[in-house]
Amino acid sequence: WRWMRYLLLFCFVLLLVLIVYRAGTPRGAVRRPVVLLSSLLAALAMVAASAVFSWFIGMSSRYALVYGSLASLIILLVWLYLCGNILLLGAAVGRVLENRLKRR
């Protein structure tokens, strides 16, 4: 179960990122394989960042002692910021890849 949760998380995140990328791009602007590849890379990066962030928070148990109940809000905001940047970076990679494929 320990590693299965990351596989389930990856599948769920991949589905959500794919929906966001497909809904956010105009029809015909980006090819389907490019959208799939960029969403796959973004989902993989999100799951890896979430696993590393989870490990980091688990190793530093002093957050609750220093910040109290405000620590969970701070941790959530940092994690959302990280995931938002990964989502935007994945979209940018997809657009650059599409532009390079159109030049050929």
DOVOZA-30197 format. One record per residue: residue number from 0; chain; x, y, z of N, C-alpha, C, CB in turn. Coordinates in steps of 0.1 Angstrom, whole numbers, plus 2048, in hexadecimal, padded with zeros to 3 digits. Glycine has a CB too. Example, Ala and Ser with C-alpha at 12.3 -4.5 7.8 and 13.67 -1.06 7.14 Angstrom:
<atoms>
   k c n_east n_north n_up ca_east ca_north ca_up c_east c_north c_up cb_east cb_north cb_up
   0 A    884     7C7  84E     87B      7D3   84E    884     7DF  84E     871      7D3   85A
   1 A    880     7EA  847     889      7F5   847    881     800  84F     88D      7FA   839
</atoms>
This chain:
<atoms>
   k c n_east n_north n_up ca_east ca_north ca_up c_east c_north c_up cb_east cb_north cb_up
   0 A    808     7F4  800     800      800   800    809     80D  800     7F7      800   80C
   1 A    814     80B  806     81D      817   807    820     81D  7F9     82A      813   80E
   2 A    824     815  7EF     827      81A   7E2    81B     81B  7D9     832      811   7DC
   3 A    810     814  7DC     804      814   7D4    7FD     821  7D5     7FB      809   7D9
   4 A    7FF     828  7E0     7F8      835   7E2    7FE     83F  7D8     7F9      83A   7F0
   5 A    80B     83E  7D5     811      847   7CB    80C     844  7BD     820      846   7CC
   6 A    80A     838  7BA     805      834   7AD    7F6     839  7AB     805      825   7AB
   7 A    7EE     838  7B6     7E1      83D   7B5    7E1     84C  7B4     7D9      838   7C1
   8 A    7EA     852  7BC     7EB      861   7BC    7EF     865  7AE     7F5      866   7C6
   9 A    7F9     85E  7A8     7FD      862   79A    7F2     861  790     809      859   796
  10 A    7EA     856  791     7DF      855   787    7D4     860  789     7D8      847   789
  11 A    7D1     863  795     7C8      86D   798    7CD     87B  794     7C4      86E   7A7
  12 A    7D9     87E  797     7DF      88B   793    7E0     88C  784     7ED      88D   79A
  13 A    7E4     881  77D     7E5      881   76F    7D7     884  768     7EA      873   76A
  14 A    7CD     87E  76E     7C0      880   768    7BC     88F  76A     7B5      877   76F
  15 A    7BE     895  776     7BB      8A3   778    7C3     8AC  770     7BC      8A6   787
  16 A    7D0     8AA  76F     7D8      8B3   767    7D4     8B2  758     7E7      8AF   769
  17 A    7D1     8A6  753     7CD      8A4   745    7C0     8AB  743     7CB      895   742
  18 A    7B7     8AB  74C     7AA      8B2   74A    7AD     8C1  74A     7A0      8AF   756
  19 A    7B5     8C6  753     7B9      8D5   753    7BF     8D9  747     7C1      8D8   760
  20 A    7C9     8D1  742     7D0      8D5   736    7C7     8D4  729     7DC      8CC   734
  21 A    7BE     8CA  729     7B5      8C9   71D    7AB     8D4  71D     7AE      8BC   71D
  22 A    7A6     8D8  729     79C      8E2   72A    7A2     8F0  728     795      8E1   738
  23 A    7AE     8F2  72B     7B5      8FF   72B    7BB     902  71D     7BF      900   735
  24 A    7BC     8F9  714     7C2      8FC   707    7B7     8FC  6FC     7CC      8F1   703
  25 A    7B8     905  6F3     7AE      906   6E8    7AF     8F9  6DF     7B0      913   6E0
  26 A    7A4     8F6  6D9     7A3      8EA   6D1    7AD     8EC  6C5     795      8E7   6CC
  27 A    7B5     8E2  6C3     7BE      8E3   6B7    7CB     8EB  6BA     7B7      8E8   6AC
  28 A    7CC     8F1  6C5     7D8      8F9   6C8    7E4     8F0  6CC     7D6      903   6D3
  29 A    7E1     8E6  6D3     7EC      8DD   6D7    7E7     8CE  6D4     7EE      8DE   6E7
  30 A    7F0     8C7  6CF     7ED      8B9   6CC    7EB     8B0  6D8     7F8      8B3   6C3
  31 A    7E3     8A6  6D7     7E0      89D   6E2    7EC     896  6E8     7D6      892   6DD
  32 A    7F6     891  6E0     802      88B   6E6    80A     895  6EE     80A      885   6DB
  33 A    80A     8A1  6EA     812      8AC   6F1    80B     8AE  6FF     813      8B9   6E9
  34 A    7FE     8AF  6FE     7F6      8B1   70B    7F8     8A6  714     7E7      8B4   708
  35 A    7F7     89A  70F     7F9      88E   717    807     88D  71D     7F6      881   70F
  36 A    811     890  715     81F      890   71A    821     89B  724     829      892   70E
  37 A    81C     8A7  722     81F      8B1   72C    817     8AF  739     81A      8BF   726
  38 A    80B     8A9  738     803      8A6   744    80A     89A  74B     7F5      8A2   741
  39 A    810     891  744     817      885   74A    823     88A  752     81B      87B   740
  40 A    82A     893  74C     836      899   753    832     8A1  75F     83E      8A2   749
  41 A    827     8A9  75D     823      8B1   769    81E     8A9  774     818      8BB   764
  42 A    816     89E  771     811      896   77B    81C     88E  782     807      88B   775
  43 A    826     88A  77B     832      883   781    839     88C  78A     83B      87D   776
  44 A    83B     899  785     842      8A3   78E    83A     8A6  79A     845      8AF   786
  45 A    82D     8A7  799     825      8AA   7A5    825     89F  7AF     816      8AC   7A1
  46 A    824     892  7AA     825      887   7B4    833     886  7BA     822      87A   7AD
  47 A    83D     888  7B3     84B      888   7B8    84C     893  7C2     855      889   7AD
  48 A    848     89F  7BF     849      8AB   7C8    840     8A8  7D5     844      8B8   7C1
  49 A    835     8A2  7D3     82D      89F   7DF    833     895  7E8     81F      89A   7DA
  50 A    839     88B  7E2     840      881   7EA    84C     887  7F1     845      875   7E1
  51 A    854     88F  7EB     85F      895   7F1    85B     89F  7FC     868      89C   7E7
  52 A    850     8A7  7F9     84B      8B0   802    845     8A9  80F     840      8B9   7FC
  53 A    83F     89E  80C     839      896   818    845     891  820     831      88B   812
  54 A    84F     88C  81A     85B      887   821    861     892  829     865      881   818
  55 A    862     89E  823     869      8A9   82A    861     8AE  836     86A      8B5   820
  56 A    853     8AE  835     84B      8B2   840    84B     8A8  84B     83C      8B5   83B
  57 A    84C     89B  847     84C      891   851    859     891  859     84B      883   84A
  58 A    864     895  852     871      896   859    872     8A2  862     87C      896   84F
  59 A    86B     8AC  85F     86C      8B8   868    85F     8BA  870     86E      8C5   85F
  60 A    85F     8B4  87B     853      8B4   884    853     8C0  88C     853      8A7   88C
  61 A    85C     8CA  88B     85C      8D6   893    852     8E0  88E     86A      8DB   893
  62 A    84C     8DE  882     842      8E8   87E    837     8EA  888     83D      8E3   870
  63 A    832     8DF  88D     826      8E0   896    82B     8E6  8A3     821      8D2   899
  64 A    837     8E4  8A7     83C      8EA   8B4    83E     8F9  8B2     849      8E4   8B8
  65 A    843     8FD  8A7     846      90B   8A5    83A     914  8A1     851      90D   89A
  66 A    832     90F  897     827      917   892    81A     913  898     827      915   883
  67 A    818     908  89E     80C      904   8A4    802     8FF  899     805      90F   8AC
  68 A    7F6     903  89A     7EC      8FE   891    7ED     906  883     7DE      900   896
  69 A    7F4     910  883     7F6      918   877    800     910  86D     7FC      926   87A
  70 A    807     907  872     810      8FF   86A    809     8F8  85F     818      8F5   873
  71 A    7FE     8F2  861     7F7      8EB   856    7F3     8F4  84B     7EB      8E4   85C
  72 A    7EF     900  84E     7EC      90A   844    7F8     90E  83C     7E5      916   84A
  73 A    803     910  842     80F      914   83C    814     909  833     81A      918   846
  74 A    814     8FD  838     818      8F1   830    80F     8EF  824     818      8E4   838
  75 A    802     8F1  825     7F8      8F0   81A    7FB     8FA  80F     7EA      8F1   81F
  76 A    7FE     906  813     800      911   80A    80D     90F  802     800      91F   811
  77 A    817     90A  809     824      907   802    822     8FC  7F8     82F      903   80C
  78 A    81A     8F2  7FC     818      8E6   7F3    810     8EB  7E7     811      8DB   7FA
  79 A    806     8F3  7E9     7FE      8F8   7DE    806     901  7D4     7F2      900   7E3
  80 A    80F     909  7DA     817      911   7D2    821     908  7C9     820      91A   7DB
  81 A    826     8FE  7CF     82F      8F5   7C8    827     8EE  7BD     835      8EA   7D1
  82 A    81B     8E9  7BF     813      8E2   7B5    80F     8EB  7AA     807      8DB   7BC
  83 A    80B     8F7  7AE     807      901   7A4    813     904  79A     802      90E   7AA
  84 A    81E     906  7A0     82A      908   797    82D     8FD  78E     836      90C   79F
  85 A    82C     8F1  793     82E      8E5   78A    823     8E4  77F     82D      8D8   793
  86 A    817     8E7  782     80C      8E7   779    80F     8F2  76D     7FF      8EA   77F
  87 A    813     8FD  771     816      908   767    823     904  75F     818      915   76E
  88 A    82D     8FE  765     839      8FA   75E    836     8EF  754     843      8F5   768
  89 A    82D     8E6  758     829      8DB   74F    822     8E1  742     820      8D1   756
  90 A    819     8EB  744     812      8F1   739    81C     8F8  730     807      8FB   73E
  91 A    826     8FF  736     830      906   72E    838     8FC  726     839      90F   737
  92 A    83C     8F1  72C     844      8E7   725    83B     8E1  719     848      8DB   72F
  93 A    82F     8DF  71B     826      8DA   710    825     8E4  705     818      8D7   716
  94 A    824     8F1  708     823      8FB   6FE    830     8FD  6F6     81F      909   704
  95 A    83C     8FC  6FD     849      8FD   6F6    84B     8F1  6ED     854      8FE   701
  96 A    847     8E5  6F2     848      8D9   6EA    83F     8DA  6DE     844      8CD   6F3
  97 A    833     8DF  6DF     82A      8E1   6D4    830     8EA  6CA     81C      8E5   6D8
  98 A    836     8F5  6CE     83C      8FF   6C5    848     8F9  6BE     841      90C   6CD
  99 A    850     8F1  6C4     85B      8EB   6BE    857     8E0  6B4     864      8E4   6C8
 100 A    84C     8D9  6B7     847      8CF   6AD    841     8D6  6A1     83D      8C6   6B4
 101 A    83B     8E2  6A2     835      8E9   697    840     8EE  68E     82C      8F4   69C
 102 A    84B     8F1  693     856      8F7   68A    85C     8EC  681     861      8FC   693
 103 A    85B     8E0  685     860      8D5   67C    858     8D2  670     862      8C9   684
</atoms>
